[in-house]
């Protein structure tokens, strides 16, 4: 009898990847995909309803654009990128929607303090984290065409995480034009293709104007096509400010190519990768370094010194640190649904007498269950999250059946608001950030 063959390391890895998918994982994938399809359907409903309101059509158009650009298309891209985008380093960043973004065109060797010292000496300023306050400040500065020296940059991902920090330079005080570069610390023991060891990778581009993204229709900065010019500008500024900085260039690190980034902007590069040596820089001993965490879509949080927190803000800060923004948004929408259903209960009691009371009793029971689900979802219960998404999916499917089979119109006056809110719950709770949060919380409770 022949001895069984042993699996090689590659075969073992492939075997482990072909593991069985649990029912919960299948449900998660279903809700994630269904929410994207439902959002696009909602966009179609809003577009159709807009033609019936004449003078107020522009309001529906704005809502339609927002739903499609900021909810539907990003989720669609996220689904497609999960299917076809490679999950390994290829010298490109990714957007929050999973679309391939700007090229990785810089590398640095040195500590974080040395990197900050080099960038500040070269005249660069650290960009603010994306918060509600900084976002609003950026909108106002853009509308008023006023300078915002530390304006935040959009989130990009490398190594499966967002940038650690970013630096930028304004051009003539214009909020629509700027030089900017994002930085990622390389994982421990990680090497570039070819065996080169670096501490930091970066992606530098030049924002030339503000426009609409080709892929999502969102308002965003448009970059200059020749990213090599910006790459060389960053290097020259650092070299000119400190003679102790060294430079090594890996020529033809990648084949020179022409592509589009996550906003649909064309860019081209020669494929060279400069490595900036910072080992000889003596950093200043100060605490004026940016925090690596930010209030953003990847479940990170803003760390503030205790002295900067007012007593009223301490509770909110603690809640913010523990719960991703999507979970907070989903909870608010779920509360809005419960409030709306309570008003419907009172209307049924007033209109239908005894039958209304019977119907109201059933609705009150459902509302009570939904209120309990909200409580457990906020606490991070994985089962409550799945149950809430199941309820939202049932309500959406119910309206789909009425619309497609019974030809019952969905308008603002009957069920459009309800459909929108339930789709909002499904989008929020099916996000990767909420999924990671609830399963992490579940493991801690075991």
N, C-alpha and C positions, 0 to 999 in steps of 0.2 A: 504493500500500500504506500502510495506517495505521500510524503509529508506535505501538509498545507503550506502554501506560499505565504510568506510574511508581506504585509503591506509596507510599501515604502512611505517616507514622510509625506510625499506629495499625495499618495493614494489615501493616507490617513486623513490628511487635511480635506481632501475632496469628499471622503466618506463622512467626516464630521459635518461638512457643509450641507450634506443631504439628510439632515436630521428631520424627524417628524415635526410638523407644525402643529401646535396645540390649537384647541378650539378657540381659546381666548385670542390667540394671534390671528386666526382666521377672521374672527369677529372684528378685531381692530382694523384689519386690512379692508374688510367690507365697509365699515363705517367711514374709513378714510376716503375710499373711492366714491362711495355713494354720496357723501357730503359734497364732493367736487362736482359730480353730475347734477345734484340737486341745486347747487348754487348757479350753475349755468342755466338751468331751467328757470330759476328765479329771475335771472337777467332777461330771459325771453319774455316772461310774464310781465315784468316791468315795462319792457319795450312795447308790448302789445297794449297794455293798459294805458300807456302814455298817449296813444293815438285817440283815446276816447275822452280826454280831458281838455283838449284844445289849448286854451291859453296857459294852462299849467303844465304843458308838455315838457317845457325846459326843466321843471323840477324833477319829473320822472326820468328825464334824460341824464341829469346829474346823478340821481340815485342809481340808475342803470349802469352808468359808467363806473361808479364807485364799486358796485357789487361785482361787476365783471373784472375790473382792473385790480382791485385789492383783495377780492375773495375768490372768485371763480378761476381766473387764469392762473394765479399763483398756485392754487391747489392742483389744477390740471398739470402744470409744469412739474410740480412736486411728484405727482404720480408717475409721469412719463420719465423723469430723470431717475427715479428709483428703479425703473425697468432697464433703461439703456445706458445710463452714465456709469463709467468705471469708478469703482470705490478704492482708488489708490492714487498715489502722487503722479500727476502727468504735467506738472508745471503750470497749472491753471487753478485759480481760486473758484469758489462757487458762491452763488447768491443764496439768500435765505430760502429761495424756491427750488434750489438744487441745480439751477442752470449754470453751465460753465461760465466763469466770469473773466476778470482781467488776467493777463499773464503774470507769472511769478518771475520777476526780472532782476532781482537783487538778492544778495546773500551777505551776511555779516558774521564775523567771528569776534566775540567779546561778551562781556557781561551786560546785564540790563542797564546798570548804572553807566557803563562806558558808552552804550548806545544812546542813552538819553543825553549824556554830556556832549557827544559828537553832534547830534541833531540840533540841540539848542545853540551850540557854538556856531553852527552853520546858518543860524537865523530862522530855524523852523520852530513852530509852536505846536504844542500837543492839542489835538482835537478833543472837544468835550465828548462825554458819553452821550448816547441817545437816551434822553429822558423826555417826559412830557414838556418840561420847561425848556430844554434846549431845542426841541423840535419846534415849539411855538415861536421861540426867539428866532430860529432860522427862517420860518415862514414870514414873520414880520420884517426881518431884514431884507428878504428877497423882494417882498412887495414894495417896501419903501426904498429899495436899492441902497441900503446902508451896510456898512462894514460889520462883519461878525468874525473877528479874528480867530476864534476857537470853534468855529462851526463844526458840528459833528459830521462824520462821514458815514455812509451807509455800511451795513454789516456785510462782510465777506467771510467765507469759511475756507480753512485749510487744515489738514489733519483732523477733520471732523469737528472743528471748533472755530469760533469767531476770532477776529484779530485781537491780539493782546492790547494794542493801542495803535494810534495813528498820528502822524504829523502832517502839517500843511503850511502853505504860504499863500496869502491872498494876493491878487493881482489888481493893483490900482483901487483897492478898497471895494471891489465888486464881489457880491455874494455868489454870482453865477460863474466866476472864473477863479481857479486856484490850482496850485500844485499840491498834490497830496500823496502820501505813501502809507500803506498799512504794514504792520509787523506781526509775525508769528514766531514764537519760540519753538524750536525744533524739539521733538520728543527725545527723551534720553536714549542714547545708543542708536539714533537714526542717522543714516548716511544718505547723501545725494546719490542718484544714479551715477555709477563710475567710482564710488567709494570715497567721495569728498566729504569731509566732516565740517559742518558749519553750525553755528549756534542760533542764527536767526535767518528767516526768509522774509522777503518783502515784495510788495507789488506797488509800483509807483506809476501813476497816470496823471494827465493834466485835464482838468475840467474846463471846457471851453464855453459851455452855455448850459441852459436849462431847457429841457424839452420832455417829450413823452417817450417812454420805453417802447421799443418796437415789439417786444414779446409780451408785455403785460399792460401796456397803455398807462402805466403809472408815471407821475411827475418825477423826474430824476435829472441828475447831471449828465451831460453828454461829454464824452472824452475825445481828446485829439487822437487822430488815427495813428500817428507815428509814436508809439510808446517808447521807442528807443531814445528819442530826444529827451523825454522826461527822465528816463533811467539815467542817462548821461548827465543831465542837469543836477540830479540829486547827488551823484558821485562827485561832480566838480565842486558843488557847494561844500561838501564834507571835506574833501581834500584841501580846498583853499583855506579853510578855517583852522586846520590843524596839520602841521607837517609830520606828526607822528603817525598819521593814518597811512596804512599801506593798501595796495590794490593788486589783486590777481584776477585775471579774466579767463574763464573757461570758455574757449571759443567753440562754437558749434555744439553747445550743450544740448540744444534741440535744433532740429531742422528749422531754418527760417520759414515762417508761415504767415498767412493772412487769415483772420477769423473775425468773429463777432463776440462781444462780451455779453454779460447777462442783461444789459439794457438794449442790446441789438446794435451797439455802436461798432463800426469796423475798426480793427487795429491790425498793425503789422509789426513784425519783429525779426531781427536777424538771427535770433536763437542763441546769442552769447549771454553768459551769466557772469557778471562781475562779483567778486567776493571782496568785501571791504574789511581790512584788518584793523581792529580797534584795540588789540591787546596792549599797546604801549600808551594808551590814553589813561591818565590818572583822573578818575571822576571826582567831582566835587561832592563833599559830604553834605547833602541836603535831602530834605524829604519832599521836594517838589516834583515827585514822580507820579504819573497817572496811576489810578487804581486799575487793575486788570479786569475787574468785574463791572458790568453795566446793566442798566435796566432795559433789557432788550429781549428779542424773541427766542433766546436759547437757554432760558431758565437760569441765567446768571443774575447777579443783583448788585446794586450800588452800595458800596461800603462807605459809611460816613463816620468820622470821629464822633465819639459820644458827646463832645462839647458842642457839636453842630446840630444835635438833635434836640428839639423841644420836647417836653413831656408828651404833648399831643401827637408828635410825629414818631415817638418811639414805638407805639403800637402799630402804626401803619408801616413803619420800616421793618418791624419784625414779621408782619404779615407778608410784605413784599418779598422779603428774603426767602420765605419758605414756599411761596406760591407763584408760579409763572403768570405772566400777564394774561395769557389766554384763559387760564382757569378763572381769574378774577372777572374777565369779560364774560365768560360763559355763565358764571354765577349770577351776574347782573341781569343777563338776558333771561335766565331761568326765573328769577324773581319777577321780572316784567311779565312773563307768561302767567305766573301764578296770580298776580294782581289782575291781569286782564280776565282770567277765568273766574275770579271772584266776582267781578262786575257782571259777567255773563250769568252767573248764578242768580244774582239779584234780579236781573232782567227776566229770567225764566220764571222766577217766583211771581213777579208782577204780572206777567202776560198769560200764564197757563194755570193758575190756581193749584188744584190738587196735583194734576200731572206735573206742573212746574215744580211742586215741592218734591215729588218723587225724583224727577230729573236732577233737581238741585242737590238732593241727598247723595246721589251717585257722584255728581261733580265734586261735591265737598270732600267725599272720600278720596277721589283722585287727586284733588288739590292737596290734601293732607299728605298723601304718599309722595307727591312731588316736592312738597316742602321738606319732608324728611330726607328725600334724596339730595336736595340742595345742601342740607346740613352735613350729610356724610360725604358729599362730593368735595365740599370745602375742606373737610378734614383729611381728604386724600384717600378715600375708599375706592379701590379699583372696581369692586362690584357695583357700587353706587354709580360710578362713572358709566359702566357698561349698561346699567339699567336706564340711566338718563338718556343715553344715546339710543337705546332701544325704543323708549317712549317717543323721542323726537322722530325717529325713523318711521314708526307706526303712524304718527300724525301726518307726516309728509306723504307717505304712501297712500294714506286714506284720501288725501286731497288729490293725489295723482289719479287714483281710480275714478273719483268723481269727475275730474277734468277730462281724462282721455276716454273713459268708457261711458260715463253717464252724460258727458258733454256739459257739465255744470261749470259755468265761467268762474274764474277766480279773480275777483276785483278788490279794490281797496275797501269797498263797503262791506264785503263778507269775510273772506278768509286770507287775503293777501298778507295782512300784517301777521296773522298767526303762522302762516307758512314761512315767512321771512324770519320770525323769531326762532322757530324750531330749527331752521337751517343754520341760523347763527349759533345755536347751542351745539349742533352736530359738528360744525366747523371748529368751534373752540375746543370742545372736549376730545375730538379725534386728532388734534394736533400732536406732533411728536413730543413737544415740551410737556403737555399735560400727561401724556401716556408715561413718559419717563418719571414724572413727579409722583404719580399715584402708585406705580409699581415699586418705586424706591421707598415710598412711605409704607407700603404694604410689607416690604421686607423688613423694615425697621420694627414694625409692630409684631413680627413673628417671634 
